[in-house]
Every structure is written in structure tokens, then in C-alpha cells.
């Protein structure tokens, strides 16, 4: 019998994604990628004032040490969330909250 009838070639990306989904690992991986994207998307200047970055209930929580910076970023919270989601390539967070 021909082995081709049993196996269908798939891109490794699709196989890994299916494995992550089946094992409940896709969401934690995407949340980790979003927290890492904060540094890449926002840059060094903002990151100097950043203390904590984590995801809770579908929202990125960011602790900042500068009140003026926090106020400025609050006005752009939805746009920042969109930029982070775009950077990761998936809808991961609905908003960014600053504290």
C-alpha cells in the first residue's frame, strides 16, 4: 500500500499551531508574546519607565513609574492594543491598562 494515502504533508507551522491549541497552550504563548512585544513596539524610552507588564482577563496591564507618561499613554490605550496585536499577528488583548 502507498504511504501517501495515509499521510498528508502539512506546513510545520500548522502542525505546531494545532498541537498548541489541542493542549491549551496557544493562549499562554500569545500572552507571553504580547508582553515581549511591549518592549519592541514601545521602544527603550518608554520601557525605562515600565516596571511590570502582564496580561489579565484579556487586557495588558502595564505598571509605569512616570505619572505624566501614564497620562499620555492612557489617551492612546486602544491604539497601543491594536499595534501590539498587529505585532504579534493575532488578536490577544482588547485593551491596555496603566497603573
N, CA, C and O atoms as a printed pandas DataFrame, in Angstrom:
     atom_number atom_name residue_name chain_id  residue_number  x_coord  y_coord  z_coord
0              1         N          UNK        A               1    0.835   -1.184    0.000
1              2        CA          UNK        A               1    0.000    0.000    0.000
2              3         C          UNK        A               1    0.879    1.246    0.000
3              4         O          UNK        A               1    1.971    1.229    0.568
4              5         N          UNK        A               2    0.436    2.284   -0.605
5              6        CA          UNK        A               2    1.193    3.514   -0.744
6              7         C          UNK        A               2    1.064    4.356    0.533
7              8         O          UNK        A               2   -0.049    4.580    1.010
8              9         N          UNK        A               3    2.189    4.824    1.090
9             10        CA          UNK        A               3    2.177    5.644    2.306
10            11         C          UNK        A               3    1.491    6.985    2.090
11            12         O          UNK        A               3    1.020    7.592    3.051
12            13         N          UNK        A               4    1.426    7.452    0.871
13            14        CA          UNK        A               4    0.810    8.740    0.588
14            15         C          UNK        A               4   -0.673    8.743    0.910
15            16         O          UNK        A               4   -1.241    9.802    1.177
16            17         N          UNK        A               5   -1.296    7.610    0.893
17            18        CA          UNK        A               5   -2.719    7.565    1.205
18            19         C          UNK        A               5   -2.968    7.746    2.705
19            20         O          UNK        A               5   -4.083    8.081    3.106
20            21         N          UNK        A               6   -1.947    7.531    3.536
21            22        CA          UNK        A               6   -2.102    7.657    4.980
22            23         C          UNK        A               6   -1.678    9.025    5.510
23            24         O          UNK        A               6   -2.228    9.496    6.506
24            25         N          UNK        A               7   -0.718    9.662    4.865
25            26        CA          UNK        A               7   -0.164   10.908    5.377
26            27         C          UNK        A               7   -0.369   12.035    4.376
27            28         O          UNK        A               7   -0.262   11.851    3.163
28            29         N          UNK        A               8   -0.660   13.181    4.914
29            30        CA          UNK        A               8   -0.803   14.374    4.094
30            31         C          UNK        A               8    0.215   15.384    4.612
31            32         O          UNK        A               8    0.211   15.717    5.797
32            33         N          UNK        A               9    1.072   15.864    3.746
33            34        CA          UNK        A               9    2.093   16.830    4.144
34            35         C          UNK        A               9    1.437   18.138    4.557
35            36         O          UNK        A               9    0.552   18.646    3.869
36            37         N          UNK        A              10    1.882   18.679    5.691
37            38        CA          UNK        A              10    1.372   19.943    6.190
38            39         C          UNK        A              10    2.551   20.822    6.593
39            40         O          UNK        A              10    3.585   20.313    7.027
40            41         N          UNK        A              11    2.405   22.113    6.455
41            42        CA          UNK        A              11    3.469   23.003    6.929
42            43         C          UNK        A              11    3.660   22.839    8.441
43            44         O          UNK        A              11    2.693   22.654    9.179
44            45         N          UNK        A              12    4.900   22.906    8.885
45            46        CA          UNK        A              12    5.212   22.714   10.312
46            47         C          UNK        A              12    4.482   23.741   11.178
47            48         O          UNK        A              12    4.088   23.434   12.303
48            49         N          UNK        A              13    4.301   24.948   10.664
49            50        CA          UNK        A              13    3.578   25.987   11.403
50            51         C          UNK        A              13    2.166   25.522   11.744
51            52         O          UNK        A              13    1.705   25.706   12.871
52            53         N          UNK        A              14    1.481   24.923   10.778
53            54        CA          UNK        A              14    0.119   24.445   11.003
54            55         C          UNK        A              14    0.072   23.303   11.999
55            56         O          UNK        A              14   -0.835   23.230   12.828
56            57         N          UNK        A              15    1.051   22.411   11.920
57            58        CA          UNK        A              15    1.115   21.275   12.845
58            59         C          UNK        A              15    1.355   21.775   14.270
59            60         O          UNK        A              15    0.697   21.323   15.207
60            61         N          UNK        A              16    2.302   22.715   14.433
61            62        CA          UNK        A              16    2.593   23.251   15.767
62            63         C          UNK        A              16    1.401   24.016   16.332
63            64         O          UNK        A              16    1.085   23.889   17.515
64            65         N          UNK        A              17    0.748   24.798   15.501
65            66        CA          UNK        A              17   -0.413   25.545   15.952
66            67         C          UNK        A              17   -1.530   24.612   16.412
67            68         O          UNK        A              17   -2.165   24.856   17.437
68            69         N          UNK        A              18   -1.765   23.556   15.662
69            70        CA          UNK        A              18   -2.781   22.576   16.051
70            71         C          UNK        A              18   -2.416   21.909   17.375
71            72         O          UNK        A              18   -3.281   21.704   18.227
72            73         N          UNK        A              19   -1.145   21.574   17.548
73            74        CA          UNK        A              19   -0.682   20.963   18.800
74            75         C          UNK        A              19   -0.905   21.920   19.972
75            76         O          UNK        A              19   -1.406   21.507   21.018
76            77         N          UNK        A              20   -0.541   23.188   19.808
77            78        CA          UNK        A              20   -0.715   24.172   20.879
78            79         C          UNK        A              20   -2.189   24.324   21.243
79            80         O          UNK        A              20   -2.539   24.379   22.422
80            81         N          UNK        A              21   -3.038   24.392   20.244
81            82        CA          UNK        A              21   -4.476   24.537   20.502
82            83         C          UNK        A              21   -5.043   23.327   21.231
83            84         O          UNK        A              21   -5.806   23.471   22.187
84            85         N          UNK        A              22   -4.667   22.132   20.778
85            86        CA          UNK        A              22   -5.189   20.906   21.391
86            87         C          UNK        A              22   -4.762   20.770   22.836
87            88         O          UNK        A              22   -5.468   20.157   23.637
88            89         N          UNK        A              23   -3.608   21.338   23.181
89            90        CA          UNK        A              23   -3.084   21.196   24.536
90            91         C          UNK        A              23   -3.276   22.442   25.390
91            92         O          UNK        A              23   -2.693   22.546   26.469
92            93         N          UNK        A              24   -4.086   23.389   24.923
93            94        CA          UNK        A              24   -4.393   24.587   25.700
94            95         C          UNK        A              24   -3.203   25.510   25.904
95            96         O          UNK        A              24   -3.141   26.227   26.903
96            97         N          UNK        A              25   -2.262   25.502   24.977
97            98        CA          UNK        A              25   -1.050   26.296   25.132
98            99         C          UNK        A              25   -1.003   27.521   24.227
99           100         O          UNK        A              25   -0.100   28.348   24.360
100          101         N          UNK        A              26   -1.947   27.650   23.322
101          102        CA          UNK        A              26   -1.898   28.768   22.380
102          103         C          UNK        A              26   -2.080   30.115   23.099
103          104         O          UNK        A              26   -1.316   31.049   22.855
104          105         N          UNK        A              27   -3.069   30.219   23.969
105          106        CA          UNK        A              27   -3.334   31.483   24.654
106          107         C          UNK        A              27   -2.159   31.906   25.538
107          108         O          UNK        A              27   -1.736   33.058   25.448
108          109         N          UNK        A              28   -1.610   31.032   26.387
109          110        CA          UNK        A              28   -0.451   31.464   27.179
110          111         C          UNK        A              28    0.734   31.890   26.320
111          112         O          UNK        A              28    1.448   32.828   26.674
112          113         N          UNK        A              29    0.946   31.220   25.210
113          114        CA          UNK        A              29    2.049   31.593   24.324
114          115         C          UNK        A              29    1.806   32.975   23.724
115          116         O          UNK        A              29    2.719   33.800   23.689
116          117         N          UNK        A              30    0.599   33.235   23.258
117          118        CA          UNK        A              30    0.288   34.541   22.686
118          119         C          UNK        A              30    0.371   35.645   23.731
119          120         O          UNK        A              30    0.828   36.747   23.430
120          121         N          UNK        A              31   -0.062   35.364   24.950
121          122        CA          UNK        A              31    0.046   36.353   26.026
122          123         C          UNK        A              31    1.512   36.659   26.333
123          124         O          UNK        A              31    1.869   37.813   26.572
124          125         N          UNK        A              32    2.347   35.645   26.327
125          126        CA          UNK        A              32    3.781   35.855   26.533
126          127         C          UNK        A              32    4.348   36.712   25.405
127          128         O          UNK        A              32    5.133   37.629   25.649
128          129         N          UNK        A              33    3.951   36.414   24.178
129          130        CA          UNK        A              33    4.450   37.181   23.031
130          131         C          UNK        A              33    4.012   38.641   23.112
131          132         O          UNK        A              33    4.772   39.531   22.731
132          133         N          UNK        A              34    2.803   38.900   23.602
133          134        CA          UNK        A              34    2.329   40.288   23.757
134          135         C          UNK        A              34    3.185   41.017   24.781
135          136         O          UNK        A              34    3.570   42.164   24.554
136          137         N          UNK        A              35    3.490   40.375   25.904
137          138        CA          UNK        A              35    4.308   41.058   26.916
138          139         C          UNK        A              35    5.707   41.352   26.377
139          140         O          UNK        A              35    6.289   42.387   26.701
140          141         N          UNK        A              36    6.241   40.464   25.569
141          142        CA          UNK        A              36    7.552   40.695   24.954
142          143         C          UNK        A              36    7.471   41.789   23.891
143          144         O          UNK        A              36    8.429   42.534   23.688
144          145         N          UNK        A              37    6.341   41.882   23.222
145          146        CA          UNK        A              37    6.156   42.887   22.172
146          147         C          UNK        A              37    6.134   44.301   22.749
147          148         O          UNK        A              37    6.448   45.260   22.044
148          149         N          UNK        A              38    5.765   44.441   24.028
149          150        CA          UNK        A              38    5.722   45.770   24.646
150          151         C          UNK        A              38    7.053   46.498   24.438
151          152         O          UNK        A              38    7.065   47.653   24.014
152          153         N          UNK        A              39    8.149   45.842   24.728
153          154        CA          UNK        A              39    9.472   46.448   24.581
154          155         C          UNK        A              39    9.761   46.785   23.120
155          156         O          UNK        A              39   10.249   47.874   22.817
156          157         N          UNK        A              40    9.466   45.866   22.229
157          158        CA          UNK        A              40    9.763   46.064   20.814
158          159         C          UNK        A              40    8.909   47.181   20.208
159          160         O          UNK        A              40    9.415   47.982   19.423
160          161         N          UNK        A              41    7.645   47.243   20.557
161          162        CA          UNK        A              41    6.725   48.209   19.958
162          163         C          UNK        A              41    6.878   49.591   20.586
163          164         O          UNK        A              41    6.847   50.599   19.880
164          165         N          UNK        A              42    7.042   49.647   21.898
165          166        CA          UNK        A              42    7.041   50.934   22.587
166          167         C          UNK        A              42    8.416   51.589   22.655
167          168         O          UNK        A              42    8.502   52.805   22.828
168          169         N          UNK        A              43    9.475   50.830   22.528
169          170        CA          UNK        A              43   10.810   51.411   22.493
170          171         C          UNK        A              43   11.462   51.570   23.859
171          172         O          UNK        A              43   10.829   51.403   24.902
172          173         N          UNK        A              44   12.743   51.895   23.816
173          174        CA          UNK        A              44   13.561   51.970   25.027
174          175         C          UNK        A              44   13.144   53.079   25.982
175          176         O          UNK        A              44   13.165   52.883   27.197
176          177         N          UNK        A              45   12.769   54.227   25.461
177          178        CA          UNK        A              45   12.435   55.360   26.334
178          179         C          UNK        A              45   11.260   55.015   27.246
179          180         O          UNK        A              45   11.336   55.214   28.458
180          181         N          UNK        A              46   10.189   54.504   26.676
181          182        CA          UNK        A              46    9.019   54.144   27.483
182          183         C          UNK        A              46    9.345   52.971   28.395
183          184         O          UNK        A              46    8.884   52.927   29.536
184          185         N          UNK        A              47   10.125   52.032   27.910
185          186        CA          UNK        A              47   10.460   50.860   28.717
186          187         C          UNK        A              47   11.305   51.206   29.946
187          188         O          UNK        A              47   11.304   50.463   30.927
188          189         N          UNK        A              48   12.008   52.304   29.895
189          190        CA          UNK        A              48   12.761   52.737   31.088
190          191         C          UNK        A              48   11.826   53.056   32.250
191          192         O          UNK        A              48   12.222   52.966   33.413
192          193         N          UNK        A              49   10.593   53.427   31.937
193          194        CA          UNK        A              49    9.607   53.778   32.961
194          195         C          UNK        A              49    8.621   52.643   33.229
195          196         O          UNK        A              49    7.659   52.813   33.978
196          197         N          UNK        A              50    8.863   51.502   32.621
197          198        CA          UNK        A              50    7.975   50.352   32.774
198          199         C          UNK        A              50    8.516   49.408   33.840
199          200         O          UNK        A              50    9.693   49.049   33.816
200          201         N          UNK        A              51    7.664   49.010   34.768
201          202        CA          UNK        A              51    8.079   48.081   35.827
202          203         C          UNK        A              51    7.498   46.684   35.627
203          204         O          UNK        A              51    8.228   45.698   35.732
204          205         N          UNK        A              52    6.221   46.579   35.347
205          206        CA          UNK        A              52    5.568   45.282   35.171
206          207         C          UNK        A              52    4.712   45.315   33.911
207          208         O          UNK        A              52    4.102   46.332   33.580
208          209         N          UNK        A              53    4.680   44.179   33.216
209          210        CA          UNK        A              53    3.812   44.015   32.048
210          211         C          UNK        A              53    3.262   42.592   32.113
211          212         O          UNK        A              53    4.027   41.627   32.101
212          213         N          UNK        A              54    1.944   42.461   32.182
213          214        CA          UNK        A              54    1.327   41.140   32.220
214          215         C          UNK        A              54   -0.093   41.217   31.669
215          216         O          UNK        A              54   -0.673   42.299   31.573
216          217         N          UNK        A              55   -0.639   40.074   31.312
217          218        CA          UNK        A              55   -1.993   40.003   30.772
218          219         C          UNK        A              55   -2.912   39.428   31.844
219          220         O          UNK        A              55   -2.613   38.418   32.480
220          221         N          UNK        A              56   -4.045   40.112   32.021
221          222        CA          UNK        A              56   -5.076   39.621   32.945
222          223         C          UNK        A              56   -6.431   39.896   32.300
223          224         O          UNK        A              56   -6.734   41.026   31.916
224          225         N          UNK        A              57   -7.226   38.862   32.189
225          226        CA          UNK        A              57   -8.589   38.977   31.643
226          227         C          UNK        A              57   -8.610   39.631   30.262
227          228         O          UNK        A              57   -9.483   40.448   29.971
228          229         N          UNK        A              58   -7.658   39.272   29.426
229          230        CA          UNK        A              58   -7.634   39.775   28.058
230          231         C          UNK        A              58   -7.168   41.203   27.896
231          232         O          UNK        A              58   -7.304   41.789   26.822
232          233         N          UNK        A              59   -6.616   41.768   28.959
233          234        CA          UNK        A              59   -6.107   43.146   28.903
234          235         C          UNK        A              59   -4.651   43.161   29.359
235          236         O          UNK        A              59   -4.274   42.476   30.309
236          237         N          UNK        A              60   -3.843   43.956   28.663
237          238        CA          UNK        A              60   -2.452   44.106   29.054
238          239         C          UNK        A              60   -2.383   45.107   30.194
239          240         O          UNK        A              60   -2.871   46.231   30.074
240          241         N          UNK        A              61   -1.781   44.700   31.288
241          242        CA          UNK        A              61   -1.614   45.543   32.463
242          243         C          UNK        A              61   -0.167   46.034   32.484
243          244         O          UNK        A              61    0.763   45.228   32.451
244          245         N          UNK        A              62    0.025   47.350   32.538
245          246        CA          UNK        A              62    1.362   47.919   32.482
246          247         C          UNK        A              62    1.551   48.871   33.650
247          248         O          UNK        A              62    0.794   49.829   33.811
248          249         N          UNK        A              63    2.569   48.604   34.468
249          250        CA          UNK        A              63    2.907   49.495   35.571
250          251         C          UNK        A              63    3.983   50.460   35.100
251          252         O          UNK        A              63    5.038   50.045   34.620
252          253         N          UNK        A              64    3.704   51.761   35.242
253          254        CA          UNK        A              64    4.641   52.796   34.844
254          255         C          UNK        A              64    5.054   53.614   36.064
255          256         O          UNK        A              64    4.260   53.809   36.985
256          257         N          UNK        A              65    6.291   54.089   36.066
257          258        CA          UNK        A              65    6.794   54.879   37.190
258          259         C          UNK        A              65    6.629   56.378   36.966
259          260         O          UNK        A              65    6.915   57.168   37.865
260          261         N          UNK        A              66    6.176   56.777   35.795
261          262        CA          UNK        A              66    6.009   58.198   35.468
262          263         C          UNK        A              66    4.529   58.520   35.288
263          264         O          UNK        A              66    3.878   58.011   34.376
264          265         N          UNK        A              67    4.008   59.367   36.167
265          266        CA          UNK        A              67    2.600   59.764   36.073
266          267         C          UNK        A              67    2.298   60.526   34.780
267          268         O          UNK        A              67    1.271   60.253   34.158
268          269         N          UNK        A              68    3.145   61.472   34.345
269          270        CA          UNK        A              68    2.855   62.157   33.076
270          271         C          UNK        A              68    2.842   61.197   31.877
271          272         O          UNK        A              68    1.998   61.319   30.990
272          273         N          UNK        A              69    3.771   60.256   31.858
273          274        CA          UNK        A              69    3.798   59.269   30.777
274          275         C          UNK        A              69    2.539   58.405   30.821
275          276         O          UNK        A              69    1.935   58.128   29.785
276          277         N          UNK        A              70    2.151   57.985   32.011
277          278        CA          UNK        A              70    0.942   57.178   32.178
278          279         C          UNK        A              70   -0.267   57.924   31.618
279          280         O          UNK        A              70   -1.089   57.342   30.910
280          281         N          UNK        A              71   -0.370   59.204   31.937
281          282        CA          UNK        A              71   -1.494   60.021   31.454
282          283         C          UNK        A              71   -1.498   60.097   29.928
283          284         O          UNK        A              71   -2.549   59.964   29.301
284          285         N          UNK        A              72   -0.324   60.310   29.330
285          286        CA          UNK        A              72   -0.241   60.393   27.869
286          287         C          UNK        A              72   -0.610   59.067   27.200
287          288         O          UNK        A              72   -1.329   59.049   26.201
288          289         N          UNK        A              73   -0.117   57.965   27.753
289          290        CA          UNK        A              73   -0.387   56.664   27.149
290          291         C          UNK        A              73   -1.844   56.244   27.322
291          292         O          UNK        A              73   -2.384   55.518   26.487
292          293         N          UNK        A              74   -2.481   56.697   28.399
293          294        CA          UNK        A              74   -3.896   56.364   28.613
294          295         C          UNK        A              74   -4.761   56.884   27.468
295          296         O          UNK        A              74   -5.771   56.271   27.124
296          297         N          UNK        A              75   -4.369   58.006   26.882
297          298        CA          UNK        A              75   -5.144   58.572   25.782
298          299         C          UNK        A              75   -5.019   57.733   24.512
299          300         O          UNK        A              75   -5.842   57.850   23.604
300          301         N          UNK        A              76   -3.999   56.896   24.451
301          302        CA          UNK        A              76   -3.731   56.088   23.260
302          303         C          UNK        A              76   -3.929   54.589   23.504
303          304         O          UNK        A              76   -3.487   53.776   22.693
304          305         N          UNK        A              77   -4.576   54.214   24.591
305          306        CA          UNK        A              77   -4.625   52.813   25.015
306          307         C          UNK        A              77   -5.179   51.865   23.952
307          308         O          UNK        A              77   -4.636   50.775   23.772
308          309         N          UNK        A              78   -6.228   52.241   23.251
309          310        CA          UNK        A              78   -6.808   51.353   22.228
310          311         C          UNK        A              78   -5.874   51.210   21.031
311          312         O          UNK        A              78   -5.735   50.119   20.478
312          313         N          UNK        A              79   -5.236   52.303   20.631
313          314        CA          UNK        A              79   -4.304   52.264   19.510
314          315         C          UNK        A              79   -3.083   51.414   19.862
315          316         O          UNK        A              79   -2.573   50.680   19.015
316          317         N          UNK        A              80   -2.618   51.510   21.091
317          318        CA          UNK        A              80   -1.476   50.707   21.538
318          319         C          UNK        A              80   -1.849   49.224   21.524
319          320         O          UNK        A              80   -1.056   48.390   21.087
320          321         N          UNK        A              81   -3.042   48.897   21.997
321          322        CA          UNK        A              81   -3.502   47.497   21.983
322          323         C          UNK        A              81   -3.508   46.963   20.558
323          324         O          UNK        A              81   -3.071   45.839   20.317
324          325         N          UNK        A              82   -4.002   47.763   19.609
325          326        CA          UNK        A              82   -4.050   47.342   18.217
326          327         C          UNK        A              82   -2.637   47.127   17.662
327          328         O          UNK        A              82   -2.387   46.146   16.961
328          329         N          UNK        A              83   -1.720   48.038   17.975
329          330        CA          UNK        A              83   -0.340   47.901   17.498
330          331         C          UNK        A              83    0.306   46.630   18.047
331          332         O          UNK        A              83    1.022   45.937   17.324
332          333         N          UNK        A              84    0.060   46.322   19.309
333          334        CA          UNK        A              84    0.629   45.116   19.910
334          335         C          UNK        A              84    0.033   43.861   19.276
335          336         O          UNK        A              84    0.760   42.921   18.956
336          337         N          UNK        A              85   -1.277   43.844   19.093
337          338        CA          UNK        A              85   -1.922   42.704   18.435
338          339         C          UNK        A              85   -1.382   42.523   17.015
339          340         O          UNK        A              85   -1.109   41.401   16.589
340          341         N          UNK        A              86   -1.230   43.626   16.290
341          342        CA          UNK        A              86   -0.695   43.560   14.931
342          343         C          UNK        A              86    0.724   43.008   14.935
343          344         O          UNK        A              86    1.091   42.215   14.069
344          345         N          UNK        A              87    1.517   43.431   15.911
345          346        CA          UNK        A              87    2.909   42.973   16.007
346          347         C          UNK        A              87    2.975   41.461   16.218
347          348         O          UNK        A              87    3.831   40.786   15.647
348          349         N          UNK        A              88    2.079   40.940   17.031
349          350        CA          UNK        A              88    2.052   39.508   17.333
350          351         C          UNK        A              88    1.366   38.729   16.201
351          352         O          UNK        A              88    1.632   37.543   16.006
352          353         N          UNK        A              89    0.491   39.401   15.466
353          354        CA          UNK        A              89   -0.200   38.743   14.360
354          355         C          UNK        A              89   -1.444   37.998   14.765
355          356         O          UNK        A              89   -1.896   37.098   14.057
356          357         N          UNK        A              90   -2.009   38.369   15.914
357          358        CA          UNK        A              90   -3.216   37.709   16.397
358          359         C          UNK        A              90   -3.917   38.633   17.392
359          360         O          UNK        A              90   -3.278   39.457   18.047
360          361         N          UNK        A              91   -5.248   38.483   17.497
361          362        CA          UNK        A              91   -5.985   39.266   18.499
362          363         C          UNK        A              91   -5.784   38.597   19.857
363          364         O          UNK        A              91   -6.303   37.509   20.105
364          365         N          UNK        A              92   -5.031   39.254   20.728
365          366        CA          UNK        A              92   -4.702   38.691   22.031
366          367         C          UNK        A              92   -5.311   39.532   23.150
367          368         O          UNK        A              92   -5.872   38.993   24.104
368          369         N          UNK        A              93   -5.198   40.856   23.028
369          370        CA          UNK        A              93   -5.693   41.739   24.083
370          371         C          UNK        A              93   -6.728   42.708   23.502
371          372         O          UNK        A              93   -6.659   43.096   22.336
372          373         N          UNK        A              94   -7.681   43.082   24.347
373          374        CA          UNK        A              94   -8.702   44.028   23.920
374          375         C          UNK        A              94   -8.364   45.459   24.329
375          376         O          UNK        A              94   -8.935   46.414   23.802
376          377         N          UNK        A              95   -7.432   45.600   25.273
377          378        CA          UNK        A              95   -7.120   46.927   25.792
378          379         C          UNK        A              95   -5.793   46.899   26.536
379          380         O          UNK        A              95   -5.243   45.837   26.826
380          381         N          UNK        A              96   -5.292   48.093   26.837
381          382        CA          UNK        A              96   -4.094   48.239   27.664
382          383         C          UNK        A              96   -4.493   49.115   28.840
383          384         O          UNK        A              96   -5.065   50.189   28.655
384          385         N          UNK        A              97   -4.195   48.660   30.038
385          386        CA          UNK        A              97   -4.498   49.408   31.260
386          387         C          UNK        A              97   -3.183   49.784   31.940
387          388         O          UNK        A              97   -2.274   48.962   32.063
388          389         N          UNK        A              98   -3.099   51.024   32.374
389          390        CA          UNK        A              98   -1.876   51.525   33.021
390          391         C          UNK        A              98   -2.122   51.768   34.485
391          392         O          UNK        A              98   -3.173   52.271   34.881
392          393         N          UNK        A              99   -1.145   51.408   35.285
393          394        CA          UNK        A              99   -1.236   51.693   36.736
394          395         C          UNK        A              99    0.112   52.075   37.247
395          396         O          UNK        A              99    0.266   52.355   38.436
